[in-house]
Amino acid sequence: MIIFLNGELTTSNMMYFANGLYRKVVKPADAAKVLALCTLFNLIGCAAIAWVLSQTLGFNDIDASHYLISAVQGKIDKSYGLVFLDGIVANMLVNITVIGIMFMKDNSAKIPYILGIIFIFAFYGFEHVIANFVTYSLAAFTLPSAIEGFTLSHVLLQWLVAWIGNFVGGGVVMGVGYGFLNKGQDIYTD
């Protein structure tokens, strides 16, 4: 939806702004401001969506055996090092998706491409901070007591570590990487 509705996602902006910084067309203060505001409003939007979902029949009366609870428990139990590494991989996959669809003209081709790559990061439980905003918020609005270690400080630290990992994967590897590969006059489309 973000791609087709031309929305703003922090993790793709990490790639765009890191590339802009590398090419010296964006000021560091402007990049930091946009990423901070985008992260804040992604969090607000995700929390609002999670609250609405928590009021629906599908999430209104869940128990400790629900998939949401076990998925969030699995994420909460990860070490911060693993969250960081999973964050790198997640945002590399997200930005591979973003870059790939730029070369596609047909929307009917974009949909399976997007779903295929995003499925990989979701299936393997890689750490995408914005997706975690939704799942952690939904868990908080439904049955937080069923998750061991689900404290505000732990959640905030997990989000921060995932955000940094996402920045390394999307900003440094993808944004600066593509900036380096495209520093000449020719368009590099490997």
C-alpha positions in Angstrom: 0.0 0.0 0.0 2.8 2.4 0.8 4.3 2.0 -2.6 1.1 2.3 -4.6 -0.3 5.1 -2.4 3.1 7.0 -2.6 3.4 7.0 1.2 6.4 7.8 3.3 8.2 4.9 5.0 11.1 5.6 7.3 13.1 2.6 6.1 13.0 3.5 2.4 13.7 7.1 3.3 16.9 5.8 5.0 18.1 4.6 1.6 17.0 7.8 -0.3 18.6 10.2 2.3 21.8 8.2 2.7 22.2 8.3 -1.0 21.5 12.0 -1.0 24.1 12.6 1.7 26.6 10.5 -0.2 26.0 12.6 -3.3 26.1 15.8 -1.3 22.6 16.9 -2.4 21.1 16.7 1.0 22.2 18.4 4.2 22.7 16.1 7.2 20.4 18.2 9.4 17.6 18.0 6.7 18.1 14.2 6.5 18.0 13.8 10.2 14.9 16.0 10.5 13.0 14.1 7.8 14.0 10.7 9.2 13.0 11.7 12.8 9.6 13.1 11.7 8.9 10.2 9.4 9.7 7.7 12.2 7.5 9.6 14.7 4.6 9.7 12.3 5.1 6.1 11.2 4.9 5.2 14.9 1.7 7.2 15.4 0.1 5.8 12.3 1.1 2.2 13.2 -0.2 2.6 16.8 -3.5 4.1 15.5 -3.9 1.2 13.1 -3.0 -1.3 15.8 -5.5 0.2 18.2 -8.3 0.0 15.6 -7.4 -3.6 14.8 -7.4 -4.4 18.5 -11.0 -3.4 18.7 -12.1 -5.8 15.9 -13.5 -9.3 16.4 -10.3 -10.9 15.1 -8.2 -9.4 17.9 -10.7 -8.4 20.6 -10.6 -11.6 22.6 -7.3 -13.3 21.9 -5.5 -15.7 24.3 -1.9 -16.5 25.0 -1.9 -19.2 22.2 -2.6 -16.6 19.5 0.1 -16.3 16.8 0.5 -12.6 17.5 1.6 -13.4 21.1 4.1 -16.1 20.1 5.5 -13.9 17.3 6.1 -10.9 19.6 7.5 -13.2 22.3 10.0 -14.5 19.8 11.0 -11.0 18.8 11.3 -9.9 22.5 13.5 -12.8 23.3 16.1 -12.0 20.6 19.4 -10.6 21.7 20.1 -7.0 20.7 22.9 -8.2 18.4 20.5 -10.4 16.5 17.9 -7.7 16.3 20.6 -5.4 14.8 21.7 -8.1 12.2 18.0 -9.0 11.4 17.4 -5.2 11.0 20.1 -4.9 8.4 18.8 -7.8 6.3 15.2 -6.7 6.6 15.9 -3.2 5.3 18.1 -4.5 2.5 15.2 -6.7 1.4 12.7 -3.7 1.7 15.0 -1.5 -0.4 15.7 -4.2 -3.0 11.9 -4.2 -3.4 11.8 -0.4 -3.7 14.6 -0.3 -6.3 13.2 -3.3 -8.2 9.8 -1.7 -8.7 11.4 1.4 -10.1 12.4 -0.6 -13.1 9.0 -2.1 -13.6 6.3 -0.4 -15.7 3.4 -2.9 -15.1 1.6 -2.7 -11.8 0.5 -6.3 -12.2 4.2 -7.3 -12.2 5.0 -5.2 -9.1 2.5 -6.9 -6.8 3.9 -10.4 -6.9 7.5 -9.0 -6.8 6.6 -6.9 -3.7 4.8 -9.8 -2.0 7.6 -12.3 -2.8 10.4 -10.2 -1.2 8.4 -8.9 1.7 7.3 -12.5 2.4 11.0 -13.4 2.9 11.6 -10.8 5.7 8.2 -11.5 7.3 8.6 -15.3 7.2 12.1 -15.3 8.7 11.1 -12.8 11.3 13.7 -10.2 10.3 13.4 -6.9 12.2 11.7 -4.1 10.3 11.2 -1.3 12.8 8.0 0.0 11.2 6.4 -3.5 11.0 7.4 -3.9 14.7 5.6 -0.7 15.5 2.4 -2.4 14.4 3.0 -5.8 15.9 4.3 -4.6 19.3 1.5 -2.0 19.5 -1.2 -4.6 18.6 0.2 -6.9 21.3 0.2 -4.0 23.8 -3.5 -3.2 23.0 -4.6 -6.9 23.2 -2.7 -9.1 25.7 0.6 -7.7 26.8 0.6 -9.7 30.1 1.1 -12.9 28.1 4.5 -11.8 26.8 7.5 -12.2 29.2 9.8 -9.2 29.2 7.3 -7.0 27.4 8.2 -3.7 29.2 8.2 -0.2 27.7 12.0 0.1 28.2 12.7 -3.2 26.5 10.3 -2.5 23.6 11.8 1.0 23.0 15.4 -0.4 23.1 14.4 -3.1 20.6 12.9 -0.5 18.3 16.0 1.6 18.6 18.3 -1.3 17.8 16.1 -2.4 14.9 16.0 1.2 13.6 19.8 1.4 13.7 20.1 -2.0 11.9 17.5 -0.8 9.3 19.6 2.3 8.8 22.8 0.3 8.2 21.0 -2.1 5.8 18.9 0.5 4.0 21.0 3.6 4.4 24.6 2.5 4.4 24.5 -0.7 2.3 21.7 0.2 -0.1 21.7 4.0 -0.2 25.5 4.6 -0.1 26.1 1.4 -2.0 24.0 2.5 -4.9 25.4 6.0 -4.7 28.9 4.6 -5.0 27.9 2.3 -7.9 26.1 5.2 -9.7 28.7 7.9 -9.1 29.5 8.2 -12.8 27.4 9.6 -15.7 26.1 6.2 -16.7 23.1 4.7 -15.0 24.0 1.5 -13.2 21.2 -1.0 -13.1 22.8 -4.2 -12.0 
